[in-house]
Amino acid sequence: MALLSVVNIGELVVVPRGPVPGRAMRNVPRIRDAALLIENERIAWFGPQAACPSLLSNQTLDARGGCVLPGLIDCHTHTVFAGTRENEFVQRIEGKSYEQIARDGGGIRLTVEAVRKASVEQLVDLALPRLGRMLENGVTTVEIKSGYGLSVEHELKILEAVRRLKGLQPIELVPTYLAAHTTPREFEGRPDAYLDTVLSDAVLTRIRDEKLAEFCDVFCDTTAFTVEQSRRVLTTAKRFGLSGKIHADQLSQIGASKLAATLGAVSADHLEKIDEAGIAALKAGDCVPVLLPGCAFFLGVAHPPARKLIEADLPVTVATDFNPGSSMIESLPLVMSITCTQMRITPTEAASAATANAAAALNRQDRLGAIAVGMQADLVVLDVPTIDGWLYEPGRNCVRTILKQGRPVIGNVPM
């Protein structure tokens, strides 16, 4: 017996299990006039409504001709933070670059000061409405990085805030340890000494034993950590069960994407400055490229070469990079629209990027991000009939209903 039937679907976007290779991203099937059955929080059947099995169900959700696709997955965010940096927003408009602002004492360090003054409770209170707005835009899974504490005490405080947030709202949260975001003021000129503190056996043992993080990330760039320092971060964290991610090739090309592939990192994120060697390395290393077009949009810089990555048959992923400095954008659908208009990614490719491939970037492709029998029933029901129509209207929330594990968390399911 199906517990929930979703009927009168205008278009069902049948995203396959990730990772979806680049050339296959635009060939995702779309079923018109479709239906879908959910049993025990999983997808039990889908197809044309005319072929729907005559199963009884406890509830029926009428999609009213709207498009249905997997719940969106925002696989790169910095959602837990305090303070704002609108002064830097103005400085960039007036001509200062992100790098200049960082070298002048702004950037990440200003947010660090605010985070250090905040309690866990305050960080939770600030993040909760942000997650609520993400959910309203169709996001059902969010990765959240630390990185604004830059000390053992405050990095763990951020991870503790993420843990508390898990029980306060329905989005599935994925925590990442990003203590290697930059060097704090008290370790100015001594980055290796700083890494000694945040990579100690005691710290990483606590993170592992208390399940405070699943991933370890490092910002590998000229304003942050070198390739060798980044190698140290990820190889050390791996000994404690943390899978690797790298902020790679964002501001300069120093070999970060190649390092990600060499170390077997799950993803390499940003890639605005990736070169042909980096693309080849990602392909050989089975590393998911995560693009953050909201960041390039917010900073007014060139976007990463999305079409080159897709043509290389890489499983391209899109995320918001929501953070107070370089992408104050909570809406993944808006970022998907930016991807379409500025990077020549089709709506179907964008849907693949923000679902199946994003799941792969979080090691969750076995149960999230796809329309397939047995997959977790995280679904978005839109008030427009097609995925094209959704991303054609950037800035308008077209979400009608959200299902998480087969249960409505936004919108109502009539009996």
C-alpha positions, 0 to 999 in steps of 0.5 A: 500500500502506497502511503502517498500518491502524487498525481497530476504532475505537469512534468516529472524531471527524472534525474538519475542517481548521481553522479551524472556525467556532463554530457548526460546532464541535459538528457534527463528524461521528463515525463508529462502528465505523470504520477509518483507513489511514495511508500515508507519515505521512499519512491515506490513507483513513477511514470505516466499517470495513465499507467499508475498502478491502482494502489490505495493510498492514505493520502494524495497530493495533487500537483495541479499541473506543476513540475516535480523534481528532487529536493534541491541540495546546496552542497557548499554553504557557510550558513552559520555566521554572525555579523555582516560586511555590507561595507565591503560590498560598497568598497567592491562597487567602488573598485576594491578587489576581494583580495585587496580587502582581505589584505587590508584587514577585512574579509573573513577576519571581520566575520571571525571577530563577530563569531567569536563574540557570539554564543552557540545559542546566538549562532543557532538563532541567526542561522535558523531563519536562513535555513527556513528561507532556503527550505521555502526555495526548495532546498532539502539538504544543506552542507554547512562549513565552519571556518569563521572561528579560526581557533579550536574553541570557536570552530567547534562552537560552529560545529556544535551550532550545526548539530543543534540546528539539525533537530530544529528544522527539517533540512538535512544538514551536512557539517564540514570542518573548515578551520583552514579557511585563513590564518587568524590574526594571532598567528599572523605569519605563522600559518603552520603553527596555526595548523598545528593547533586545529589539526591536533590529534585531540581536536580531530579525535573529538570531531570524529568521536562526537560526529561533529563533521563529515568532511574537512575543507581547506582554502588553497589559494594565494591569500590562504594556504599553499598546496603543501599546507593544504595537502597536510590538512586533508591527509591529516584529517583523512586519518580521522575519517574526514573526507576531503574538499578543497576551495580550489582555483578561486582567486589564482591558479596554484594547482589546487584542483590538481591537488584535490584530484591527487588526494582523492577529495570528494569535490573541488569547489569554486574553479574560477581559475581552473586550467586544462591541466586541472580539468584533466586531473579532476576527470582522472581523479573522479573528483566532483567539480562544484561551481559557485556562480553566485560568488562570481555574480556577487563579486563581479568577476568572471565565472568558471568555465562551466561548458568546458567542464561539462564537455569534459564529461565531468559531473558539474555541480552548482551551489550558493556558497552562501556567506557574508563576504562573497555570496550573500545569496540564500536562494539556490534557484536564483543561483541556478538561473544565474548559471543558465543566463551567465554560463550557458547551462540549460535548465535541465543541466542546472537541475542535474547539478543541484540534485544528483551531482550535488548529492555526489559531492556530499557522498549521498548519491545512494539515497538523495538527489534522484527520481528512482525507485528506492530513493528517499522521497525528497521532492519539490512541487512547483507552481509552474509546469516545467523546469524551464519555466521555473528558471525562466523567472529568476527571483520569484519563488515558484515552490508550492510544496516540499516533501522531505522523506515523503512528508510535507514540510512546506505546503499541505497534503490533502487527505 
